[in-house]
Amino acid sequence: MGTQPNYPHIVKGRRLGAYMRIAIMQNEVVMMQKSGAVYFSAEFGLDESLPIYSGGLGILAGDHIKAAADQNVPLTGVGIFYGHGYFQQRIDEGGSQQHLYPKVDLNASIYPVQLVQDENGQPLIIEVPIAGRLVYAKAWSVQVGSVTVYLLNTDVESNSEADRRLTDTLYPSEQGIRISQEILLGIGGTRLIAALGIQPDVWHMNEGHCAFLTFERIRMLSAAGVPFQTALEVVKASTVFTTHTPVPAGHDVFSIDLMDRFFSDYYWQLGTDRDGVLSLGQMNGAFNMTRLAVSTSSKVNGVSKLHGVVTQDLFHHWMPHIPRQDIPVDAITNGIHIGTWLADGMKGLFDRYLQYDWSIRTAEPEVWSPVHDIPSSELWEAHLEAKSSMIQSFNLPLSTSNGGPLIIGFARRFATYKRALLIFSDPDRLARILGDSERPVCLVFSGKAHPSDGPGQELIRRIVELSREERFKGRVFIVENYAMDKAKKLVQGVDVWLNTPIKPMEASGTSGQKAAVNGVLNCSVLDGWWAEGYNGRNGWAIDGSADGDVGVNGEHQAKLDSEALYRLLEEEIIPLYYKRDEDQGLPADWVNKMKESICSLAPLFNTHRMISDYWNKVYLKASARGQRFASDGFEVASRVAAYKQFIRNNWSGVRVRKVDILADHSGRIGLHKTAFRAEIVLGAIWLRDVRIEAVGSDGRQGIWKVKLEPVQQEAKGVYIYEGSSFDRSINFWKANVNVRVTPISPDFANDFEMELASWGFQ
Ligand SMILES: *Cc1c(COP(=O)(O)O)cnc(C)c1O
């Protein structure tokens, strides 16, 4: 705290970006009719001087904002200005984590923020309805190039003492405070946007914490006379949701009692009854914020390809009648803002050897290929410069003469699924590995555990204890108070970046991407981004084989993974690092791997690629959809609402009555036809409003579909459908063949928008 705000990279990127991108983006920018996208997030990791983030989610949000600024994407951020920030960590002699909350003076000039004022020069005050009372909030703004991030805080004179403390800390454990913060973020944030006169085209919910924003938008429409179902369609059309949490336990869930306590005088204002509101997020007897976000958005994405699939699996449990493969979840893999995370020395090299405008074209693979031509000695020098800067800033008793010891970094939140202790699974073996006097290896750890995460804090205590053991002295270090400044030093200055999560719990992970662009080699479980980044040559995969099913025999998986990690260290990583070239004394093969890592990973896992994906695949579509649904007095929205209501009212009558499979496997070449015939009862629903398919599954994977067409009307509302396939690769006899009816509409955002499907089988 107290460091001066420091955004040189943003200013630079912005200036360069302005020239290049305007021409390219102009056509697209005009598609946004109003103010572009608003991006709601409970945390933002913009700069170490602004401690309003706890981990990867916040860093991603911060990097998203910076990339939008660089690329001229019209965007506004909305978050919370936590009065005490995330805690400052001290680790005491015994390894216990101490939580310090230095009192923050919001008005002090040390923060790169400004109080938002109304047109009369008075502080803008937002009124937020929380549990039947009004809580007042002020807003601060942070300027990141062309992008403004607004942050709400309730430390306002007119509030009760308790309400003034509501926004003190990030992720409070007490549910009442937590829901209050989420109401402030979602509902207060929406009111702030309205008060500022911003009319967003797209509302982007970064994780479910902010999903109450959809309540408030429906309420505003309802107050203007728009019926609830129509308002819901309007909101949905322009709202998009990025989910980050691959396990159910990680999702925000509030009890129905708590919901009633906080919303009893608010439900009705949405233009429907209590049950109508609760149904948007109700699951397993509680109110789930992820469910709310899915119900109220037209596009959902996970943050890596693997996480996209894991999310489909997760949502499949909510809607078991829709096969996992059909659950409408896309994947946009996270990236990092290179300007923020790149070491100065590396930047100097890239400036010299890459094209002059590389920093604004980071998403183009050709831009990176000259990395192979950087003289190895220069790349190694630049790395050693970052390594010694890291060693110095943490006062480690190490040197970089002749390269210094191999240093492995492990730094991130101490959440148990990240298995910080995995590398200590066999302490004797690790001691032998680290203690080799010819080829020493050091471990540097850093990270905070959430104040209420006992097991996470226990990890820290255990590492401190281990680092004191004689055999690990001078080999194992822990750096306290992990934050962006520490993260930069580490991802730039270690040799290997280690990550050992329980697969598939690391939705994406981004710290390894920061390491990669700095020429630091990743050694990681094939989870999150690394599952798509690893190419066999650009780092190492810890692959203890056996698909890590969550919770299923975790101990066994840990044993396999740690064994794989030890073998990599002993047989590949350490020998490669210490293998020096005869002439120059360089670890030439190691440096080649660094080059391969930079070239193959930097162009993909950066925020410029990521923000263009969001722009092209998400924002433009949601913007067009939102406009279409709202135009002409909400005509499309009310039509869709009425249509859905009709389908819902009549769906119970839909049946698949009879399925026949006819095959002609006569031996003649090319003839391998399978025909399907089904009798479908649609009742009042018109046959053009449904899609009929024969759907096969051969276990978990490989679903195939054959579309059936109506050929005959049997009776009123009863039709015969037929279709055939010549696909030889499908063995219709071994697979389970079912016939499925789904409601469709050209106005739906995806094929399963109504989450309805009716099935029948042979
Ligand atoms: C990048 C970053 C993270 C995210 O690290 P992961 O290994 O991806 O979880 C967390 N905290 C800080 C301070 C970071 O800079």
The ligand as a Tripos MOL2 file, in Angstrom:
@<TRIPOS>MOLECULE
LIG
   15    15     1     0     0
SMALL
NO_CHARGES

@<TRIPOS>ATOM
      1 C1         -1.8170  -14.0500  -12.0610 C.3       1 LIG1
      2 C2         -2.1120  -13.9440  -10.6170 C.ar      1 LIG1
      3 C3         -2.9280  -14.8950  -10.0010 C.ar      1 LIG1
      4 C4         -3.5060  -16.0640  -10.7440 C.3       1 LIG1
      5 O1         -2.6020  -17.1460  -10.6110 O.3       1 LIG1
      6 P1         -3.0550  -18.6220  -11.0440 P.3       1 LIG1
      7 O2         -1.8440  -19.4430  -10.8990 O.co2     1 LIG1
      8 O3         -3.4970  -18.5140  -12.4410 O.co2     1 LIG1
      9 O4         -4.1340  -19.0000  -10.1080 O.co2     1 LIG1
     10 C5         -3.1900  -14.7630   -8.6510 C.ar      1 LIG1
     11 N1         -2.6900  -13.7360   -7.9290 N.ar      1 LIG1
     12 C6         -1.8970  -12.8060   -8.4910 C.ar      1 LIG1
     13 C7         -1.3850  -11.7040   -7.6460 C.3       1 LIG1
     14 C8         -1.5720  -12.8790   -9.8430 C.ar      1 LIG1
     15 O5         -0.7980  -11.9460  -10.3900 O.3       1 LIG1
@<TRIPOS>BOND
     1     1     2 1
     2     2     3 ar
     3     2    14 ar
     4     3     4 1
     5     3    10 ar
     6     4     5 1
     7     5     6 1
     8     6     7 2
     9     6     8 1
    10     6     9 1
    11    10    11 ar
    12    11    12 ar
    13    12    13 1
    14    12    14 ar
    15    14    15 1
@<TRIPOS>SUBSTRUCTURE
     1 LIG1         1 GROUP 0 **** ****
